[in-house]
Amino acid sequence: MGTLMKTPLLALAMLAFTLSPARAADPTGEAMAATCAGCHGTQGRLGTVEFMPLAGLPEAEFVRAMTDFRTGKRLSTLMGHVARGFSDREVRAMARYFASIK
């Protein structure tokens, strides 16, 4: 069982941050990527196999995954909720940020 599933309070905290109106004041990819750090690691590098690394992920692949989570095409217990908390512009900004990390 993944770490996130063992800590439902962490999941709720991450979701609350994702949906927070304060986040919208700083729509930079790096600032929004902090939301992902709880599961995917700082700068998208967790170093475990439990969660997909986001560092270096091509922009189109990140956008497609987030879109698929948002629409339900790609199933997840948490990512659908997280993805729906971001606008298309924010998803593209995060995609650029993660793609820029080597």
Secondary structure, DSSP 8 states (H G I E B T S, - for coil): --HHHH-HHHHHHHHHHHT-GGGGG---HHHHHTTTHHHH-GGG---SSSS---TT--HHHHHHHHHHHHHTSS--SSHHHHHHTS-HHHHHHHHHHHHH--
